[in-house]
Amino acid sequence: MKETSESLSFKRLKWNCRRGMLELDLLLEPFLDEVFLTLEDEDKARFYSLIECEDQDLFLWFMQKEVPQDTDLARIVDIIVTRVQPASH
């Protein structure tokens, strides 16, 4: 059975979401599995850019201690935090 380039790309992206830092894994992997394929193409591209960032930066952004200077990265971080983190009451 031949895999499409899209399925190979998704597998590669899934592998890149495994960061080795639990806090990041708990956000990135569920987001990829549950939300990524429903995103607009522009937001998918933002996610690919986000995955290239350093773990330390991702951690600060997802813990909302800092905001990415790049507006595209800030948008995808906001989407991930909003869609994956349970609402706090």
C-alpha positions as CSV (number, residue, x, y, z in Angstrom):
1,M,0.0,0.0,0.0
2,K,1.6,3.3,-1.1
3,E,1.4,6.2,1.2
4,T,0.5,9.6,-0.1
5,S,2.9,12.5,0.4
6,E,0.2,14.1,2.5
7,S,0.0,11.1,4.9
8,L,3.8,11.0,5.1
9,S,3.9,14.7,5.8
10,F,1.4,14.2,8.6
11,K,3.4,11.4,10.1
12,R,6.5,13.6,10.0
13,L,4.6,16.4,11.7
14,K,3.3,14.0,14.3
15,W,6.9,12.9,15.0
16,N,8.0,16.5,15.3
17,C,5.2,17.2,17.8
18,R,6.9,14.8,20.3
19,R,9.1,17.2,22.1
20,G,10.3,15.3,25.1
21,M,8.8,18.0,27.4
22,L,5.6,16.7,28.9
23,E,3.9,20.1,28.9
24,L,4.5,20.6,25.2
25,D,3.5,17.0,24.3
26,L,0.2,17.4,26.2
27,L,-0.7,20.4,24.0
28,L,0.9,19.6,20.6
29,E,-0.1,16.0,20.1
30,P,-3.8,16.3,21.0
31,F,-4.0,19.5,18.9
32,L,-2.5,17.7,15.9
33,D,-4.8,14.7,16.3
34,E,-8.0,16.6,17.0
35,V,-7.7,20.1,15.4
36,F,-4.9,20.3,12.8
37,L,-6.8,18.8,9.9
38,T,-9.7,21.2,10.4
39,L,-7.5,24.3,10.1
40,E,-7.3,26.7,7.2
41,D,-4.2,26.3,5.1
42,E,-2.7,29.5,6.4
43,D,-3.0,28.2,10.0
44,K,-1.6,24.8,9.0
45,A,1.5,26.7,7.6
46,R,1.7,28.6,10.9
47,F,1.7,25.3,12.8
48,Y,4.6,24.1,10.7
49,S,6.5,27.2,11.5
50,L,5.7,26.9,15.2
51,I,7.1,23.3,15.3
52,E,10.5,24.7,14.1
53,C,10.7,26.9,17.2
54,E,12.8,26.1,20.3
55,D,11.1,24.1,23.2
56,Q,12.0,26.9,25.7
57,D,10.1,29.4,23.6
58,L,7.2,27.1,23.0
59,F,6.9,26.5,26.8
60,L,6.9,30.2,27.6
61,W,4.3,30.9,24.9
62,F,2.0,28.0,25.9
63,M,2.2,28.8,29.6
64,Q,1.3,32.4,28.5
65,K,4.3,33.9,30.2
66,E,5.4,35.5,26.9
67,V,3.8,36.2,23.5
68,P,5.6,35.5,20.2
69,Q,6.8,38.6,18.5
70,D,5.8,37.1,15.1
71,T,2.1,37.7,14.7
72,D,1.6,34.4,12.8
73,L,3.2,32.5,15.6
74,A,1.1,34.4,18.1
75,R,-2.0,33.4,16.2
76,I,-1.3,29.7,16.1
77,V,-0.2,29.7,19.8
78,D,-3.5,31.3,20.7
79,I,-5.5,28.8,18.6
80,I,-3.7,25.9,20.3
81,V,-4.1,27.3,23.8
82,T,-7.8,28.0,23.2
83,R,-8.6,24.6,21.6
84,V,-6.6,22.3,23.8
85,Q,-6.4,23.6,27.3
86,P,-9.4,23.0,29.4
87,A,-11.3,26.1,30.3
88,S,-10.4,27.4,33.7
89,H,-13.2,28.5,36.0
